Amino acid sequence: MKQLGWQGSLEDYIISTVSTGRVVSTRPEYVGGGKPAMPTWSERYGGPLRDDQIRNIAAFILNWEAT
């Protein structure tokens, strides 16, 4: 996270990203055509999910294991 300039925890970074979305993709091959690379998901920013749902998504991502 240091390479991105993020000072918080990985969990906070995931929550922030899922909540607010991404205007620009981190993948160079993605062309959004003027649309955001990832929409906002938090109700606070116009998305459909509550804060507890956002935290559940972050927990799921942090506990992901390849099977």
C-alpha positions as CSV (number, residue, x, y, z in Angstrom):
1,M,0.0,0.0,0.0
2,K,3.0,2.3,0.5
3,Q,3.6,2.4,-3.3
4,L,0.1,3.9,-3.6
5,G,0.7,6.5,-0.8
6,W,-2.0,4.8,1.4
7,Q,-1.2,5.3,5.1
8,G,-4.1,3.2,6.5
9,S,-4.6,-0.6,6.8
10,L,-5.3,-2.9,3.9
11,E,-8.8,-3.4,5.2
12,D,-9.4,0.4,5.2
13,Y,-8.0,0.6,1.6
14,I,-10.4,-2.1,0.5
15,I,-13.4,-0.5,2.2
16,S,-12.5,2.9,0.7
17,T,-12.1,1.4,-2.8
18,V,-15.4,-0.5,-2.7
19,S,-17.2,2.4,-1.1
20,T,-16.1,5.1,-3.4
21,G,-15.2,3.2,-6.6
22,R,-12.5,4.1,-9.0
23,V,-12.5,6.8,-11.6
24,V,-9.4,5.4,-13.4
25,S,-8.5,1.7,-13.7
26,T,-5.2,0.4,-12.5
27,R,-5.2,-1.9,-15.6
28,P,-3.7,-0.1,-18.6
29,E,-5.8,-2.2,-21.1
30,Y,-9.1,-1.1,-19.6
31,V,-10.8,1.7,-21.6
32,G,-13.8,3.1,-19.7
33,G,-15.1,5.3,-22.5
34,G,-15.6,8.2,-20.0
35,K,-17.3,6.0,-17.4
36,P,-15.7,5.1,-14.0
37,A,-13.6,2.0,-13.9
38,M,-15.6,0.8,-10.9
39,P,-18.8,2.4,-9.7
40,T,-19.4,3.5,-6.1
41,W,-21.1,0.8,-3.9
42,S,-21.7,2.6,-0.6
43,E,-25.0,4.3,0.1
44,R,-22.9,7.3,1.3
45,Y,-21.7,7.9,-2.3
46,G,-24.9,6.9,-4.2
47,G,-24.4,3.2,-4.3
48,P,-26.8,0.4,-3.1
49,L,-24.9,-1.1,-0.1
50,R,-24.9,-0.2,3.6
51,D,-21.7,0.2,5.6
52,D,-22.0,-3.3,7.2
53,Q,-22.3,-4.8,3.7
54,I,-19.2,-3.0,2.6
55,R,-17.3,-4.3,5.6
56,N,-18.5,-7.8,4.8
57,I,-17.2,-7.5,1.3
58,A,-13.8,-6.3,2.7
59,A,-13.7,-9.3,5.1
60,F,-14.5,-11.7,2.2
61,I,-11.7,-10.2,0.1
62,L,-9.2,-10.3,3.0
63,N,-10.0,-14.0,3.8
64,W,-10.0,-15.1,0.2
65,E,-8.1,-18.4,-0.4
66,A,-7.5,-20.0,-3.8
67,T,-9.1,-23.4,-4.0
